[in-house]
Structure formats: structure tokens, C-alpha cells
Amino acid sequence: MERPTATSSSKGRRSRRRGLIGDVVLGSADQLPFEDGEFDILLAFDSMDHWPSRAGGLREVVRVLRAEGLFAVVKDGGLPGSPKARSEVASLCEKQGLREVRCNDIRKGDVRFAFWLFEKRAVTG
């Protein structure tokens, strides 16, 4: 089993204190320092709003995911308020070669998150 990779040095330090093994790699969403097709699954936890470019970041997600790999997005505050705003996220992912598999609004008391799961479309031909 390969070691997991974190993209934040503070998360890496916390993981090591908890006894988890992993590498810490700093990078930008629009220039991921990984090989093509290196990952089976990627997670963006409350970070897409902070990417230098959503389209650039999603191109990188597609590049480093293997064929039919999964991309999970969790966003604080729940799903964007309007159907139009929700469809914009899905449309941007779709344009980059990601198919929406699931979309949920998760609520527990006052805590609210949006969860999306996308799959990289297999290249045919």
C-alpha cells in the first residue's frame, strides 16, 4: 500500500503526531507536483473557493487522476443556494472531463456541508 500524501505542512505535522504515515507536498491546485494518472481518488475539502483558477485546478485534477478515478469535493456551508450556482460547479467539472456521480447537502444541527463526487470519464478510442 502506498503512503498517502497531504498538501499542507500543518496537516502533515498533525498526522505524524497521531501516528499516521504520509508525505507532505506543498503545491498549487493549478500546478500539482504529481505524475499523470498517479491517484485513484482526490479530495478537495473546502478549498476550491481558494484555488487560483478553478478551471486550471480541475484540469490538474483530471491530469493526475487515473482513468475512472474519483474526485470528492466537500464545501463548508452546504450547496450553493440556487440551482444555477449548483449547476455551475457541475458544469465546470463536466467540461474538464468529470462526470457527477453524487451531490448531497449534509446537515447536522447548525453544521452544513455540500458533498460532490465526480468520476473521471474513461477515454475511449
N, C-alpha and C positions, 0 to 999 in steps of 0.2 A: 504494500500500500504506500502510495506517495505521501509526502508530507504536505499539509495544507499551507497555503500562502495567504498572509494578511497584507493589506495595503496601508496600514497605519502603524507607526512605531509604538504608539501608546497601547494599541490593542495587542501588539506582539509582546510587550512587557507584561501586560496583564495576563495573557495566555500562558507565558512561561511561569509566572507566579502560581498559576493554577495547575501547573504540571502538564500543560498541553505543549506539543511539539509542533513547530512550524517555522517557516521562514518569513521574514518581514521584507517587503519590497515596496519602496516608495515610487510612485509614478502618477501620471496624469491620465484621466479617463480617455482622453483623445490620443494618447501615445502609450499604450500599455506595453510594458517591457517583457512581453512573453512571445513565444513562438506561435505560429498559425496552428489552430486546432489543438492547443495544449490542454484545454479544460473541457470536462463533461458538463459542469454547471458553474454558473457565476451568480453572485448575489450583489445587488445594489441596495444597500439598506439606507434609506433616507439620504441619498447622495446625488441623485440625478439633477436636482434643482441647483446643485453647486458645480456641475461639470462645466468646463469652459465652453463646450459645444455639445448639445445633446446628440445631434446628428453624427458628429465626429466620434463621440463616445460609443454610440451604438454601432458605428462601423467597426470600431475596435472590438466590441463585444462579439460581433459576428465573426471577425477575423480569428480571435483566439478560441472560440468555441468549436468543438468538433462537430461534424455533421450530426444533426438531430440532438445537439446539446441543448441544455435548458438555461434560461436566463430568468431569475426571480428578482422582482422589484418590490420593495416594501417602502411605502411612503407614509411618514407621520401625518396625522390629520385626516386620514381617510381618503377616499376617492375624490378627485376634483369635483366641485359642486355641480357642474352641469354635464349633461350627456355629451355636449360638444367638446368640453375640456377632456372628458374621459376618452372620447374617440380620437382626440389629437395625439395622446400618448400611444394608443394602439396603432394609429395610422403611421406615426413616425417609426415605430418598431417594424411595422409591416413593410414599409419602404426599404428598410435595411435588411430584410430577409428573415424576419422573426414572425412567427405565427402565434397569435394569442391563444393560449390553452385554457386559461382560467383568470378570472378577475373577481375579487371579493372585497367587500368593505367589512373590516373586522372591528367590532366594538366590544369593549368590556368596561362598564361604568363610564367614566369620563375619557377613557383612553380609546383612541380611534386610529386605525391604520388602514391603508389600502394595500392589497397584495395582488400582484400580477404575476403570471407565469407564462413565459413565451418559449417557444421551441424554434431552434434554427431549422429552417426548411432544408431538406436534403437537396443537394444539387443533382439533377438528372442529366443524362446525356452522355 
